[in-house]
Amino acid sequence: MTDTFADDDEYELVIENARQQQENQFTAVRRFILEGVDFIIIAPTVEEGWETILTEIQDAGIPVIIVDRSVAVEDDSLYLTNVGSDFLRQGNLAVEWLEKEIPEDTDIKILHLQGTIGATAQIQRTKALEDAVAKHSNWEITSQLYGDFTEAKAYEVMTDYLKENSDIDVLYSENDNMTFGAMRALDEAGITYGNGGQVKIITFDATREALQYCHDGKINLCVECNPLFGPRVKELIEDYRSGKEIPKHVYVDESAYTTQNITQEFVDSREY
């Protein structure tokens, strides 16, 4: 967003870091309303609880673009459009890879690291895994650990879990930061992972660091979560201002990566 808008003389970009707290987001939005901004762009921490604040924005006559995650509201006229990832598709890419990777008659124990509960990414990535497990009688989720999308929390809960449980075939981690914390905990527990290891690792985001681990064989699958929606948001704003019809949902392009389909050149070129 900064790269897209900060150096454009037609725009004045104001960014507020709400530090993963919805109340901080509400405070920032109300300040933006008082300042009379022309557009408000929100990356919601969680889906629920947005009706009141979105109604306040609508009453002020300010268009809203939701980015990255989604909001759970009955009246979708409260926002102009939602730009971001298809998180359910991301989860389905992961389980489809696992179906091909694991023989049909093989029992697998899956440890599930969940992100911030109620966030769109958590809801949809969890749904994909749970739906797949329900279809495969030989797949078992041994535990669902709350990692809050942070490395520190994931390291903490993984360290505690591994003290009593080490029988894991697959780690399904809902973002790269949690994966890095989990890898550290696995290292300390003496459990191998990645290509040829005891545990297969599935991670989401596909940041440069995770892709490097994947290229090096430490992570088996990186499912991309593309955060570069700044240019698309700018395009939608300009379309809106020129009177064009705006789609309610706009998904960014995303893929899945393994050691076999990425090169070092690709990793080095990663923008995030």
C-alpha positions as CSV (number, residue, x, y, z in Angstrom):
1,M,0.0,0.0,0.0
2,T,2.8,2.4,0.9
3,D,4.7,1.6,-2.3
4,T,1.5,2.2,-4.3
5,F,0.3,5.5,-2.8
6,A,3.0,7.2,-0.8
7,D,4.8,8.8,-3.8
8,D,1.7,9.6,-5.8
9,D,0.9,13.3,-5.6
10,E,-2.8,12.7,-6.2
11,Y,-3.1,10.8,-2.9
12,E,-2.3,11.5,0.8
13,L,-1.9,8.1,2.5
14,V,-2.5,7.9,6.3
15,I,-1.7,4.5,7.9
16,E,-2.6,3.4,11.4
17,N,-1.1,0.2,12.9
18,A,-3.8,-1.3,15.1
19,R,-1.5,-4.0,16.4
20,Q,-4.0,-6.8,15.8
21,Q,-6.6,-5.2,18.1
22,Q,-10.1,-4.5,16.7
23,E,-10.8,-1.7,19.2
24,N,-7.7,0.1,17.9
25,Q,-9.1,-0.3,14.4
26,F,-12.4,1.2,15.5
27,T,-10.6,4.2,17.1
28,A,-8.5,4.8,14.0
29,V,-11.6,4.6,11.7
30,R,-13.5,7.1,13.9
31,R,-10.5,9.5,13.7
32,F,-10.4,9.1,9.9
33,I,-14.2,10.0,9.8
34,L,-13.6,13.2,11.8
35,E,-10.6,14.1,9.5
36,G,-12.9,13.8,6.5
37,V,-10.9,11.3,4.4
38,D,-12.1,10.3,1.0
39,F,-11.6,6.6,1.3
40,I,-11.2,4.2,4.2
41,I,-9.3,0.9,3.7
42,I,-9.6,-1.7,6.4
43,A,-7.7,-4.9,7.0
44,P,-10.0,-6.4,9.6
45,T,-8.4,-8.3,12.5
46,V,-11.5,-10.6,12.8
47,E,-14.7,-11.0,10.8
48,E,-17.3,-10.3,13.5
49,G,-18.3,-7.0,15.1
50,W,-18.1,-4.5,12.2
51,E,-21.8,-3.5,11.6
52,T,-21.8,-0.5,13.9
53,I,-18.5,1.1,12.7
54,L,-19.2,0.4,9.0
55,T,-22.6,2.0,9.5
56,E,-20.9,5.1,10.9
57,I,-18.6,5.3,7.9
58,Q,-21.6,4.9,5.5
59,D,-23.5,7.7,7.3
60,A,-20.5,9.9,6.8
61,G,-20.6,9.2,3.1
62,I,-17.1,7.6,2.9
63,P,-16.6,4.5,0.7
64,V,-14.9,1.5,2.4
65,I,-12.6,-1.1,0.8
66,I,-12.0,-4.2,2.9
67,V,-8.6,-5.8,2.2
68,D,-6.8,-9.0,3.1
69,R,-9.6,-10.5,5.3
70,S,-13.4,-10.3,5.2
71,V,-16.2,-8.9,7.4
72,A,-19.2,-10.8,8.5
73,V,-22.1,-8.4,8.0
74,E,-25.6,-9.0,6.7
75,D,-25.7,-5.8,4.6
76,D,-22.8,-5.9,2.2
77,S,-23.7,-2.4,0.9
78,L,-21.8,-1.2,4.0
79,Y,-18.5,-1.6,2.0
80,L,-17.6,-1.0,-1.6
81,T,-15.6,-4.1,-2.3
82,N,-13.4,-6.8,-0.7
83,V,-9.9,-7.3,-2.1
84,G,-7.8,-10.2,-0.9
85,S,-7.1,-13.9,-0.9
86,D,-9.4,-16.8,-1.4
87,F,-8.4,-18.5,1.9
88,L,-10.6,-21.6,1.3
89,R,-8.9,-22.2,-2.0
90,Q,-5.5,-21.9,-0.2
91,G,-6.6,-24.6,2.2
92,N,-7.9,-26.8,-0.6
93,L,-4.6,-26.4,-2.4
94,A,-2.9,-27.7,0.7
95,V,-5.1,-30.7,1.3
96,E,-5.1,-31.6,-2.4
97,W,-1.3,-31.8,-2.3
98,L,-1.5,-33.9,0.8
99,E,-3.9,-36.3,-0.9
100,K,-1.4,-36.8,-3.7
101,E,1.6,-37.1,-1.3
102,I,0.1,-39.7,1.1
103,P,-1.0,-43.1,-0.2
104,E,-4.7,-43.6,0.3
105,D,-4.4,-46.5,2.8
106,T,-1.8,-44.8,5.0
107,D,-2.8,-43.5,8.4
108,I,-1.6,-39.9,9.1
109,K,-1.6,-37.8,12.2
110,I,-2.0,-34.1,11.6
111,L,-1.0,-31.4,14.1
112,H,-2.9,-28.2,13.4
113,L,-1.5,-24.8,14.3
114,Q,-4.3,-22.3,14.1
115,G,-4.1,-18.5,13.7
116,T,-6.1,-15.8,15.3
117,I,-9.5,-17.3,16.0
118,G,-12.2,-15.6,14.0
119,A,-9.9,-14.2,11.3
120,T,-11.0,-15.1,7.8
121,A,-7.7,-16.9,7.1
122,Q,-8.1,-19.0,10.2
123,I,-11.7,-19.8,9.5
124,Q,-11.3,-20.9,5.9
125,R,-7.9,-22.7,6.2
126,T,-9.3,-24.6,9.1
127,K,-12.5,-25.5,7.2
128,A,-10.5,-26.9,4.3
129,L,-8.5,-29.2,6.6
130,E,-11.5,-30.3,8.7
131,D,-13.5,-31.0,5.6
132,A,-10.7,-33.1,4.2
133,V,-10.2,-35.1,7.4
134,A,-14.0,-35.8,7.5
135,K,-13.6,-37.4,4.0
136,H,-10.6,-39.5,4.9
137,S,-11.1,-42.1,7.6
138,N,-7.3,-42.6,7.9
139,W,-6.6,-38.9,8.5
140,E,-6.6,-37.7,12.2
141,I,-6.2,-34.2,13.6
142,T,-4.3,-35.1,16.8
143,S,-4.6,-31.5,18.2
144,Q,-5.4,-28.0,17.3
145,L,-3.0,-25.5,18.9
146,Y,-3.6,-21.8,19.1
147,G,-0.7,-19.9,17.7
148,D,-2.3,-16.5,17.0
149,F,-0.3,-16.1,13.8
150,T,2.9,-15.3,15.7
151,E,6.2,-17.1,15.9
152,A,6.5,-16.6,19.7
153,K,3.1,-18.1,20.5
154,A,3.6,-21.0,18.1
155,Y,7.0,-21.8,19.7
156,E,5.4,-21.8,23.1
157,V,2.5,-24.1,22.4
158,M,4.6,-26.4,20.2
159,T,7.2,-26.7,22.9
160,D,4.6,-27.6,25.5
161,Y,2.9,-30.1,23.2
162,L,6.1,-31.9,22.2
163,K,6.9,-32.6,25.8
164,E,4.1,-35.2,25.8
165,N,3.5,-35.9,22.1
166,S,5.9,-36.6,19.3
167,D,3.9,-38.8,17.0
168,I,3.3,-36.3,14.2
169,D,3.2,-37.0,10.5
170,V,2.1,-33.6,9.2
171,L,2.2,-30.1,10.6
172,Y,-0.5,-27.9,9.1
173,S,0.4,-24.4,10.1
174,E,-1.8,-21.5,9.2
175,N,1.0,-19.0,8.5
176,D,4.7,-18.8,8.1
177,N,5.4,-17.0,11.3
178,M,3.9,-19.8,13.3
179,T,5.7,-22.3,11.2
180,F,9.1,-20.8,12.1
181,G,8.3,-21.0,15.8
182,A,7.2,-24.6,15.3
183,M,10.3,-25.5,13.5
184,R,12.4,-24.2,16.3
185,A,10.4,-26.3,18.8
186,L,10.8,-29.4,16.6
187,D,14.6,-28.8,16.4
188,E,14.8,-28.6,20.2
189,A,12.8,-31.8,20.5
190,G,15.1,-33.6,18.1
191,I,12.3,-34.2,15.6
192,T,13.2,-34.1,11.9
193,Y,11.0,-32.4,9.3
194,G,10.8,-31.5,5.6
195,N,11.9,-33.7,2.7
196,G,12.8,-37.1,4.2
197,G,12.0,-36.0,7.7
198,Q,9.6,-37.4,10.3
199,V,7.1,-34.5,9.8
200,K,5.8,-33.0,6.6
201,I,5.3,-29.3,7.0
202,I,2.5,-27.3,5.2
203,T,2.6,-23.6,5.7
204,F,0.7,-20.6,4.4
205,D,1.9,-17.2,3.1
206,A,5.0,-18.2,1.1
207,T,7.1,-15.3,2.2
208,R,10.7,-15.2,1.0
209,E,12.0,-16.9,4.2
210,A,9.5,-19.7,4.0
211,L,10.3,-20.2,0.3
212,Q,14.0,-20.4,1.1
213,Y,13.3,-23.2,3.7
214,C,11.1,-24.9,1.0
215,H,13.8,-24.6,-1.6
216,D,16.3,-26.1,0.9
217,G,13.9,-29.0,1.7
218,K,13.0,-27.9,5.3
219,I,9.3,-27.1,4.4
220,N,7.3,-29.4,2.1
221,L,4.6,-27.1,0.9
222,C,4.3,-23.3,0.8
223,V,0.8,-22.0,-0.1
224,E,0.9,-18.5,-1.2
225,C,-1.0,-15.6,0.4
226,N,-0.3,-12.6,-1.8
227,P,-0.3,-9.4,0.2
228,L,0.4,-7.1,-2.7
229,F,-3.0,-5.6,-3.3
230,G,-2.0,-2.0,-3.3
231,P,-2.0,-1.6,-7.1
232,R,-5.4,-3.4,-7.3
233,V,-6.9,-1.1,-4.6
234,K,-5.7,2.0,-6.5
235,E,-7.2,0.7,-9.7
236,L,-10.5,0.1,-8.0
237,I,-10.5,3.6,-6.4
238,E,-9.9,5.1,-9.8
239,D,-12.6,3.0,-11.4
240,Y,-15.0,4.1,-8.7
241,R,-14.2,7.7,-9.1
242,S,-14.8,7.4,-12.9
243,G,-18.2,5.8,-12.3
244,K,-17.3,2.2,-13.3
245,E,-19.1,-0.7,-11.7
246,I,-17.0,-2.3,-8.9
247,P,-17.2,-6.0,-8.2
248,K,-18.0,-7.0,-4.6
249,H,-15.1,-9.5,-4.3
250,V,-11.7,-9.3,-6.0
251,Y,-9.2,-12.1,-5.5
252,V,-5.5,-11.8,-6.0
253,D,-3.5,-14.5,-7.9
254,E,-1.9,-17.2,-5.7
255,S,-0.1,-20.5,-6.1
256,A,1.5,-23.4,-4.1
257,Y,5.2,-24.2,-4.1
258,T,7.3,-27.3,-3.3
259,T,11.1,-27.9,-3.6
260,Q,10.4,-29.3,-7.0
261,N,8.8,-26.2,-8.5
262,I,10.8,-23.3,-7.2
263,T,14.3,-22.0,-8.0
264,Q,16.8,-19.9,-6.0
265,E,16.2,-17.1,-8.5
266,F,12.5,-17.2,-7.8
267,V,13.1,-17.1,-4.0
268,D,15.5,-14.1,-4.4
269,S,13.0,-12.2,-6.5
270,R,10.3,-12.4,-3.8
271,E,9.0,-9.0,-2.9
272,Y,7.8,-10.0,0.6
